[in-house]
């Protein structure tokens, strides 16, 4: 199904994007992507209504970028960041497809079987901050 992202109420748990990054160079002979489709500058890509497409529980974003545009790709992802806390579904997916030992950087909660760094949690009403890192053994 073809969807007009500017006029849809659909929400997605997976977004796969291969933006037409603005490429320069090549001289008089065009050999790049601009021979095949219209290119977009990074601010134009950021301005797309992607946040409105994200499911309430968040989504996986698979964003394609060439080496020349890695910095731009991070700018696009930064503009799309909606959650300061990682969704539980993401942790469950990681546990399903990945091997331990596992560590969560910039952790906000204790997790059984995970090491944690920069831990900020509420435990029995007490705020705990642990730096530079601490193994959490949760019963």
C-alpha positions as CSV (number, residue, x, y, z in Angstrom):
1,X,0.0,0.0,0.0
2,X,1.3,3.4,-0.9
3,X,0.9,6.0,1.9
4,X,0.9,9.8,1.8
5,X,3.0,10.5,5.0
6,X,1.6,14.0,5.1
7,X,-2.0,12.8,5.2
8,X,-2.2,9.5,7.2
9,X,-3.2,8.4,10.7
10,X,-1.3,5.2,10.4
11,X,1.3,4.5,13.1
12,X,4.4,2.3,12.6
13,X,6.6,0.2,14.9
14,X,9.2,-0.1,12.2
15,X,10.5,2.7,9.9
16,X,13.1,1.9,7.2
17,X,14.4,4.9,5.4
18,X,17.0,5.5,2.7
19,X,16.8,9.2,2.2
20,X,18.0,10.8,-1.0
21,X,20.9,12.6,0.7
22,X,22.2,15.7,-1.0
23,X,25.4,14.7,-2.9
24,X,27.7,17.3,-4.5
25,X,30.5,16.9,-6.9
26,X,30.9,14.6,-9.9
27,X,31.9,17.4,-12.2
28,X,30.0,17.9,-15.5
29,X,29.1,14.3,-15.8
30,X,26.4,13.2,-13.4
31,X,27.0,9.7,-12.2
32,X,25.3,9.7,-8.8
33,X,21.8,9.5,-7.3
34,X,20.8,12.9,-8.8
35,X,20.6,11.1,-12.2
36,X,17.8,8.9,-10.8
37,X,15.8,11.0,-8.4
38,X,15.6,14.4,-6.7
39,X,18.0,14.8,-3.8
40,X,17.1,16.4,-0.4
41,X,19.2,18.5,1.9
42,X,19.3,17.4,5.6
43,X,17.0,20.1,6.9
44,X,14.4,19.0,4.3
45,X,14.7,15.3,5.6
46,X,14.4,16.5,9.2
47,X,11.3,18.5,8.3
48,X,9.4,15.3,7.1
49,X,6.5,14.4,9.4
50,X,8.2,11.2,10.7
51,X,7.3,11.8,14.4
52,X,3.6,11.6,13.5
53,X,4.2,8.1,12.0
54,X,5.7,6.6,15.2
55,X,3.6,4.2,17.2
56,X,2.7,5.2,20.8
57,X,5.2,2.7,22.2
58,X,7.9,3.9,19.9
59,X,9.5,2.3,16.8
60,X,12.6,0.8,15.4
61,X,14.3,3.2,12.9
62,X,16.6,1.8,10.3
63,X,18.2,4.7,8.6
64,X,20.5,4.2,5.6
65,X,23.4,6.7,5.2
66,X,26.6,6.7,3.2
67,X,29.9,7.6,4.9
68,X,29.6,11.2,3.7
69,X,26.3,11.5,5.5
70,X,26.8,9.8,8.8
71,X,26.9,13.1,10.7
72,X,23.7,14.1,8.9
73,X,22.1,10.8,9.8
74,X,22.8,11.4,13.5
75,X,21.2,14.9,13.2
76,X,18.1,13.3,11.6
77,X,17.9,10.7,14.5
78,X,18.4,13.4,17.1
79,X,15.5,15.4,15.7
80,X,13.3,12.3,15.9
81,X,14.1,11.4,19.5
82,X,10.8,11.2,21.4
83,X,11.6,9.1,24.5
84,X,14.1,9.8,27.2
85,X,13.5,6.3,28.6
86,X,14.1,3.2,26.5
87,X,11.0,1.2,25.7
88,X,10.8,-2.2,27.5
89,X,10.0,-3.8,24.2
90,X,13.4,-2.9,22.9
91,X,15.1,-4.5,25.9
92,X,13.1,-7.7,25.3
93,X,14.0,-7.8,21.7
94,X,17.7,-7.3,22.6
95,X,17.5,-10.2,25.1
96,X,15.9,-12.4,22.4
97,X,18.4,-11.8,19.7
98,X,21.6,-11.0,21.5
99,X,24.1,-12.9,23.8
100,X,25.3,-11.9,27.3
101,X,26.9,-10.5,29.1
102,X,24.8,-7.4,28.5
103,X,25.4,-3.8,29.7
104,X,23.0,-0.8,29.5
105,X,24.7,2.5,29.3
106,X,22.9,5.5,30.8
107,X,20.6,3.1,32.6
108,X,17.6,4.5,34.5
109,X,16.4,1.2,36.1
110,X,18.0,-2.0,37.5
111,X,17.5,-5.0,35.3
112,X,18.2,-8.6,36.3
113,X,21.1,-10.1,34.3
114,X,22.3,-6.7,33.0
115,X,25.3,-4.6,34.1
116,X,24.5,-0.9,34.3
117,X,26.5,2.3,34.0
118,X,25.5,5.8,35.0
119,X,22.6,4.3,36.9
120,X,19.8,6.7,37.9
121,X,17.0,4.7,39.6
122,X,14.4,5.0,42.3
123,X,14.7,2.1,44.8
124,X,12.4,2.1,47.7
125,X,12.1,5.9,47.6
126,X,15.8,6.5,47.5
127,X,17.5,8.1,44.5
128,X,20.7,6.3,43.6
129,X,23.3,7.6,41.2
130,X,26.2,5.3,40.4
131,X,29.3,6.6,38.4
132,X,31.5,5.5,36.8
133,X,29.8,2.1,36.8
134,X,28.5,-0.6,39.0
135,X,27.3,-4.2,38.6
136,X,23.7,-4.5,39.8
137,X,22.7,-7.9,41.2
138,X,19.0,-7.9,41.5
139,X,17.2,-10.7,43.3
